[in-house]
Amino acid sequence: MNTQFSFIILTYNEEIHLPRLLASIQSLDAPLFVLDSGSTDNTIATAEKFGAAILQRPFENHPQQWDYALKNFPVQTPWVICLDADQVVTPELNQRLRTFRDEDHPDTDGIYFNRKNFFKGRWIKHGGYSPFYLLKMVRFGKGHSDLNENMDHRLIVPGKTIIWKDGYILEENLKENNISFWIAKHNRYSDLVAHEEVERMMDLRSQTIKPHFWGSPDERTAWLKSLWWKLPRYVRPMLYFIYRIFFQLGILDGRTGVIFHFLQAFWFRLVVDIKIDEILKQKEGNSSAENQLSPTRFILKFIVLFALFYYFNIFFFGLTSPGNHYSAFLAGYLNYIAGLRLFLLKCSAGVLNLFGFTVITNNSQLLVPGHPAIVLVYSCLGLGVMSFFTAFVLSYPIKLKSKAWFLTGGILGIQFLNIIRFVLLALFWNSAKDRVIDHHAIFNIILYIIIAVTLYIWVKRTDKLIDTNAAN
């Protein structure tokens, strides 16, 4: 029997996963402990077949389960390895554990394993998911579960930690191949995260781990979380999705990977934000904001601002284009329309360069050799859509600070979608064959639908702020 470490595994109806995991660690001959949450399938029988000691506890959340497991199993080894049932120890990690000796790590309290995460059979290699380090091996008696988290369970040790960069565990939940299971599971998780974040707003919950960007993997996560909580709700899911897809190259994970990043970074986080507002509204009582908002005043203000922005852009475009009313000064020094066009061209070219394409641009055209050139005319810039969005946000009766965050995020989002459109057109558009398709109209329809949904969510979120303004 292995005297260096034991395994603890959490289970709930894991007959599809547990045999796979136990087979990957069987050769290590380590004591095995399983904390089950009331499985009704063959999970318990499988664990008993491999000689596991079993305890039962109703599931509350993962941190509570790990806390119970670490305090109630009669572990006799100096180290314990904590695994989820849908994880597998690779042969390389198995070999490393086979040669592990406690006396070789006298000053170490924890060891991070490197995780490879799979979704629908595909390894998610980008979007911040590889490398991904998890503190899975801790010195028994010193490692404990972080109870200040509802969902993002992690172990904490007081002393030094090390990282096994080549010590891989594979994580693939085969149940999530059914997207309905994934959605139901993350809908439950969103409840936990939303309640946790509301408690943090009320100073009822704090981070156990000290945030530090250059610290351990968990300290960096704590730092990123502290930044996340400061970002405006509803804007941050979009920013996070953009960051993972482009800055962390999640787009390279292919169709399945992009679906995963969208679900995990945008859909899940958006649901959490919606639930946070529902909880806050419940705590503060039902708002009567809709009755206090003057529809007539709002509509008139919106129409005036929209007309002002929309026609001013057209008027300014006329002044900066060669013709009877051309102004050389405005065209040379204050031409924000030309500046926006150049910005979109450069960003689109930058994205294409990132993926290895050669790009040629001038003041209005984008060309990938071997493909037709696309021309960014006035109607491509999205000024009409931005006029609509800006007029709506500025007309709505809430504090300017709240408007500024949402307005900035919305305009950036509009132009981000515009850049995606130009990249796709540069690669796939054939003006000769596709002239029957009005891509401007299609893009604007999609964009207005997205804006309508976003504005609806934003309006619902700001109900209580309108009440405050009306009372003042």
N, C-alpha and C positions, 0 to 999 in steps of 0.2 A: 504493500500500500504506500502511495506517495505521502511523504511526511513534510513536504515543502509548502504545498498549497491545497486548498479545497475549492470546489465549484459550488456556487449558489445560482439557481435558475428560477425565474418567475414563469408561471404557466397559467393559461386559461384556454381550454379546448385547443391544445397544440399538437394533436396527433399527427398533423401533416408536417410539423416542423421538428418536434422533439427528437424523433429517431435520427434525423439528419445531424442535429447538434451532438447528441450523445455518442453517435458513431465517430464523430470527428475528435472527441476527447477521450474515448474509451481506452486507448493505448497508454494514456498518461497515468491510469490506475490511481486517480485522486478521489478522495472522499467527495460524495455528491449529495447535495441538498436541494430539494425542490419545494418552493412555496407556491401552492396552487390556490386559485381563487374560486374554486367550485366547478371544476371541469365536469362535463357530462358525456365526454367522448372517451377515447382510450388513453388519454394523457397519463392518468395515474398508473394504469397497467404498464405502460411503456416505461415510466420512471422506475417502477418496482422491478421490472425486468432487468434494468441496468444497475440495480442495487442502491437506488437513491433513498435517503431518509426524507420523508414527506411531512409537511405541515399544511394545514388549510387555514385560509383567512379571507373573508369577503373583501373584494377589491374596493378601495377608496380612490387612491391614485398611486402612481408609481413610486414617488418618494416615500409614502407611508409604507408601501409593501417592502421596499428595500430596508427601511428602518426596522421594521418588524423582523425581517429575515436576519439581519446582522445582529440583532439582540436576542434572538430566540433559538437559533440553531447551535448545537454543541460543537462548534468548530474547534479542533485541536491543533491545526497547523498554523504556522506563523503568518501565512498569507492566504487571502481568499480572492477568487476570481468571480466577478458578478456578470452573468450573461443573460440576455433575453433569449427566449426559446427560438426566435426566428433568425438567430445568428449561428454562424458556423466558424470553427477554428480551422484556419488553413494549415496544410502540411508544414509550411515554413514556420508558422507560429507554434505549431505543435512541437516541432523540433527544438525551437528556442526554449519552450517551457520544459521540455524533457531534460535539458542541461541546466535548468535554473537551480541555483542554490542560494538559500537565505544569507549565508555567510559572505557571499559576494556582494551584497547590497546592504551593509550595516547602517548606512546613513540615509536610506531611501524608504519612504512611506507609501509611495504610489507609483504605478507604471501605466502609461498611456499606450493603448493599442491603436493601430491605424485601421479605420473602418472603410470598407467598400460597400456602398449602398446600391441596391438594385431595385428597379421599378419595372414591372411587367417584363422581366427577363433582361433588361438592359442596365449595364453598369452606368451610373450617373457620375461621369468623370469630371464634370465642370460645374459652374454655378456655385462654387464654394463648397462642393461636396467631396473633393479629393485634392489633397489629403484631408482627412477628418479624424481628429484624435479624441478618443474617449478614455477616461480614467476607469479602467475595468479591473485592475489588479491592485489591491490595497493591503497594507499590513493590518491583520485582524486585531481589533481592539483600538486601533487608531483611526481607521477609515469609518466614516459615517455618512448617512444619507442627508442631503440638503433638503430640509423640510420647509424651507422658504420658497419652494417652487411647487406648483400644482401639477405641472405636466413635464417640463424639461428636467427629468430626473438626472441627478449627477451625484457622484460620491466625492467626499471632501476628506483630505488628510492634512494634518498640521505641519508636516515636514516636507522634505525634498521629494520631488517627483522627477521621473525620467520618461522619455518618449522612445518607444520602439517603432521607428518609422517603417521598418520592414516586417513588423508583427501584425499581420492583417487578420481581421475577422470579416467575414462576409455577412451582410444583412439583407435578407430578401423575404418579405412577408408575402407568401404565395396567395394568401387570402385576398390581397390587394389587387390581384389580377382581375378581380371583379370590382369595377369602379364603384358600384353601389356600396360595397363594404368599405372602401377607402373613404367615401363621402360620409357615411354613417359614423365611422370611427373618428374622423376629424371634426365632425359636428359635435360629438361628445367632448373632444379635446378643446374645441373652441369655447365651450362653457367654462372649462377649468381655467383657461388662459384669461378669458374676459373677467371672471370673478377675481382672479389673482391681480390683474392690472388695476381694477377698481380699488382693491385693498391697498395697493401701492400708492394710488392717488390720495388715499385717506391716511397715509402713513401708518397703516396697520401691518404692513409687510415690508421687509427690507432685503437687500441682497446679502447673503452670507459671505460670498467670495468678494474680495476687494477688486473693483474694476481696474484693469491695467492692460493697455493695448499691447505692450511689449512683454507681458508676463506669460504665464502658462496658457495652454489652450482654453481652459475654463475661465481664467482671469480676462483673457481677450473677449470671450463670449460675454462675460459680465459687463465689460466696457461697452461693447456693441449694444447690449440690451439697454444700458443706461442712456445711450444715444437714441435708441428706438423709442423709448418712452417719452422723449422730449419732442419727437416729430408729430406734426398734426395728423390726427386720425383721418382716414380715407385717402390722404395724399401718400402716406408712407407705404401702403401696399404697392402702389404703382411705382414709386421710387425704388422699392426693394426688388420688384420684378425686373425693372429696367437694369438695375445694378447687376443682378444675377445673370440675366440673359446676355448683356453686352459687355459689361466691365469684367465679369467673371466667366465670360465665354460660354454661358449655358446654351447658347444657340448651337454650339458644336455637338451637343448631345443628341441631335437629330429630333425627329418628330416626337418620339416617345419621351425623350428628355425634356423637350420644350413643354409638353403637356404636364409633366411632373413639376417643372419649375413654375408654370402658371398656377397649377392647383395649390402647390405648397407655399409659394411666395406671394401670390396675389389673392386667389380665391379664399384660402384659409384665413389669411390675415385680414381680408376685408370682412369676412363673417365675424371675426373676433371684434373688429371695430364697431360693427353694427350692434353686436351683443353688449358691448361696453356701454353704448348710448342707451340701450334698452334698460340696462341695470341702473344707470344714473337717473334715468327718467322715473323708474319705479321708486327709487329712493327719495326723489324730490317731489313726487306726486305728479299726477297727470297735468301736462301743460295745456294752457288755453291760448297758445301762441297764434293758432290759426284764426281765432276770433279777434285777436288784437291787431293783426296785420291788416292794413287798409289795402285791399286789392286794387282799387282805382288809382291810388297814389303810386303804388308799385308799378302798375302797367304803364301809366303815363311817363314815369321816370325812365322805365326801361326803353320805351319807344323813342323818347327824346335822345337818350344816350346812344342807343343803337344807331339811329339815323345820323347822329353827330359823328360817331366813330367811322361808320361805314362810308359816308359820303366825303368825310374829310380825307380818308385814305385815297379815294378815287380822285378827289381834287388835287391832293398832293402829288399823286402819280402823274397827273396831267402837267403839273408845274415842273416836274423833274424829267419829263420826256420831251424830246425835240418836237417843237411845234410853235404855235402862235403865242402861247403863254409860258414858254420855257424860261426858267430862272436858273442861270448858271451857278449862282451862289448856293441855292438850295440843293441843286443837283450835286454840287461839289463838296459841300460841307455838312449838310443836314439830311442827307438822303437815307432815311431809315429803311425805306423799301428796298433799295439796292443793297443795303447792309444785311437785311434779312435774307435776301436772295443769295448773297455771297456766303452767309453763314450756313444756309441749307446745302448749298453746293459743296462747301468744304467738309461739312459733317458727313454728307452722303459719300463723298470721295474717300473720307477717312475710314468709314465702315467698309467700303469695298476694298480699300488697300489692306485693311486688317485681315480680310479673307483671301488675300493674294491676288487680287485683280489689279491690272494696270488701268489707271483712270486719267482722262484728259478733261480739263475744264477751262472755260473762259468765264466771262461775266454773266452768262445766262445759260450755258449748255454743259451737259455732262455726257461723256462718251467713254464707254468701255470698248476697246478695240474688238472688232468682230460682232458688235451689236449696234443697232441704230442709236443715234444720239437722242437724248431727251432735252427739251427746252423748257426752262422754268419761266413761264409767262406770269403775268400778274395774278391770274386766277389760281395758280398753283401754290401761292404763298400762304393761303389760309387766313388772309386778313379779314374776310367776311365772317368766317367762323369765329375768329378771335374777337371781332367786334360784338357778335352776339353773346359770346360767353362773358366778355368783360362787362357789357352793359347789364346783363342779368345779375352778376355778382355784385357790382357796385350799387345796383338798385335795391338789393335786398337789405332790410333794416337790421344789420348787426354791426358790431364794432369793427373799425377799419383794420385792426390787427388780424382778426380772424379772416377778413376778406383777403388781406395781402397774402397770407400763406396759401389759401386755396386758389387765388387768382394766379399766383406764380406757378404753383404746381400744375394747374390746368393748362396754362399757356405752354409750359415746357412739355406737357403730355401731348398737346396738339401737334407741336412741331416734331416731337419724337416720332409720332405716327406718320407725319409728313416725310420724315427722313426714311423711314421704313418703306414708304410708298415709292420714293425716288430710287432707292436701292433695287427694289423689285422691278420697277419699270426699266431701269438701266440694264438689267440682266435678261428680262423676259418679254418686254414689250416690243411688238412689231407693228409699227404704225400702218404699214401697208395691209397686213392681214387682219389687224384688230381694230380698224377704224370704226367698225360698227359698234364697238364697246366704248362708251363714254366713261373713262376711268375717273374723270373729275366728278361726275355725278355719283358714281358708285362710292367713291371715297367720301364725298360729302354726306351721303346718306348714312354710311357706317359711322362717320364722325359725329353727326348730329344725334344718332341713337346713343352712342357712348356718352356724349355730353348730357343728353336728357336723363339717362340713368344716374350719372354722376351728380347732376344738379339735384335730382330727387333725393338722393341719399344725403347730400349736403344740407338741403333744406330741412329734412327730418332731424338731422343732427343739431341744427341751430335753433330748434324750437325754444329751448329754455333760455337761450341768449336773447331771443326776440322778446320773451316775457320780461326779462330784466330791463331791456331798453325801454319797453312800453311803460313799465312801472316807474321808470325814472323820468 
